Amino acid sequence: MSSLVPPRLAILISGHGTNLQAFIDACACAELDAQIGIVISNNPDTAGLQRAENAGLATRVIDHRNFATREEFDEAMVDELYAFSIDLVVLAGFMRILTPVLVEPFAGRLLNIHPSLLPKHPGLHTHQRALDAGDCEAGATVHFVTQELDGGPPILQCRVPIVSDDTAETLAAKVSLQEHIIYPLAVRWYLQGRLQLTDNEAVLDGRTIPTTGIQYAAG
């Protein structure tokens, strides 16, 4: 990527935008050598849009309810991403299943964070499912986005212990704090040219990342 023009990120949100805030902060303190070119939400009422506006970022609402099919919605998303010359698309609590219309043109340039230790608990309600399964730990996984739902190659995982009095809410809060660390870190690797999607494998510094991702350890 050009050293003269900072890479441009698109942050896609559907909710409160706490991971968005982590990226706003990381760019502001130069932890990430990038600029957030656009924040897009499929939900016009999300609090995350206010976070973006407070930071002076461009925002767009593309309400999925206005489209007859997922493909038509994704086509509108692609048009917006091209209009803003986006280098990397960061899904940050974006609650839509993507179709090839969006995945294919941005293959290798689409990242997501999922609130479980993939391949465990893809899909929704991950924290309650971890409790119901009797898991001893939970966490989050940053991964490349492919056609398989929550099935793209993992990049980085964080883990938190599950204690006896945890609820889905307390577990979500613990995991969220770690998400705000590992997601910007994975994006930094990508922007540094260290991280790629190659032959449907995540590769860091020329080495294939294990199928459960790199395990993040604080410090």
Secondary structure, DSSP 8 states (H G I E B T S, - for coil): --SSS--EEEEEESS--HHHHHHHHHHHTTSSS-EEEEEEES-TT-HHHHHHHHTT--EEE--GGG-SSHHHHHHHHHHHHHHTT-SEEEESS------HHHHTTTTTSEEEEESS-TTSS-SS-HHHHHHHTT-SEEEEEEEE--SSTT-S-EEEEEEEE--TT--HHHHHHHHHHHHHHHHHHHHHHHHTT-EEEETTEEEETTEE--TT-EE----
